[in-house]
Amino acid sequence: MLRQLVSGVMAAIALGGVLVIGSSVAWSNTAGPVGGAYTTRAEFDQAFADAVAASRPGNTPANRERLREMGWKRLHQNVPVASK
């Protein structure tokens, strides 16, 4: 009885795996491009510039330097006295 139960569970897992793989392959064949094609190189470059600007709006050199300095100050405050 246990052997039949294990065989049935394994068959169900295998069938599920085949269905998942098959559906992902079918989905990748039907998925098309989201937007239209870029007509000029300037439009192509602008699309990447917009994506970079939107990804990290506070990532400026001044902010990075300020955060770096704050981190160094915090690290130097937590140095044990025995290592000085």
BELKALIN-V550493 format. One line per field, one symbol per residue. phi: phi as a letter, one per 40 degrees, with the letter a starting at -180 (. if undefined). A space follows every 10 residues. Layout:
phi: ???
This chain:
phi: .ccccccccc cccccccccc cccccccccc cbccbccccb cccccccccc cccccacccb dccccccccc cccccccccc cccc
